[in-house]
Amino acid sequence: MSQSGPNVTAQNVSYNASVPQGGNVQWGFRATWSNSDANPSAFRFNGASCAIG
């Protein structure tokens, strides 16, 4: 994962670089912060908008 300003990018690792049709990948992350940042206003996955909730 990397961050540039308010944008955070997650990329695949070697063992899940290719997902077959009908396959799936689960991922998660643990994060902390020490400022009072605003709540996220949008999420995207492979360029598609995702629900916030």
trRosetta pair geometry for C-beta under 8 A, 3 or more apart (Angstrom, degrees):
i j d omega theta_ij theta_ji phi_ij phi_ji
1 8 6.2 2 -174 -178 107 99
1 9 6.8 163 -152 84 57 48
1 10 4.9 -21 -97 -96 86 74
1 11 7.8 177 -82 15 40 70
1 29 6.2 53 -45 -117 154 152
2 8 7.3 170 87 -153 38 57
2 9 5.3 -11 59 57 86 97
3 7 6.8 159 -153 88 60 50
3 8 4.8 -23 -98 -100 85 74
3 9 7.6 177 -83 17 36 70
4 7 5.3 -14 65 65 81 101
4 9 7.6 16 9 -5 99 110
6 37 7.9 153 -119 -160 92 123
10 27 6.9 148 156 135 147 149
10 29 7.1 -138 -97 -42 133 138
12 16 5.2 -136 -154 93 102 83
12 17 4.8 134 126 -101 140 52
12 25 7.9 -55 -114 -157 99 167
13 16 6.0 52 56 34 74 89
13 17 7.3 -106 94 -55 28 79
14 17 6.1 -23 -147 -29 29 115
16 19 6.6 20 -175 -68 83 91
16 25 5.1 101 -170 -122 136 129
19 23 4.5 -156 -179 88 81 121
19 24 7.1 55 -163 -100 128 7
19 25 5.5 -93 -93 -31 135 111
20 23 4.2 95 57 -22 73 127
33 37 6.0 -57 164 7 159 121
38 41 7.5 9 124 -41 119 97
40 43 6.5 47 146 -58 140 86
40 52 6.5 -164 95 -124 103 128
41 52 7.8 -77 -174 -61 19 162
42 49 6.8 -67 -163 -133 101 94
42 52 7.2 -99 -112 -50 26 125
43 49 7.2 100 79 -163 59 55
43 50 4.2 -52 99 61 108 108
43 51 7.7 -18 52 68 118 23
43 52 6.0 145 1 -79 108 83
44 47 6.0 -8 172 -138 120 13
44 48 6.3 150 -158 70 76 30
44 49 5.8 -42 -101 -94 75 41
44 50 6.5 176 -102 1 20 91
45 48 5.7 -31 66 61 72 87
45 50 5.3 64 -6 -49 105 125
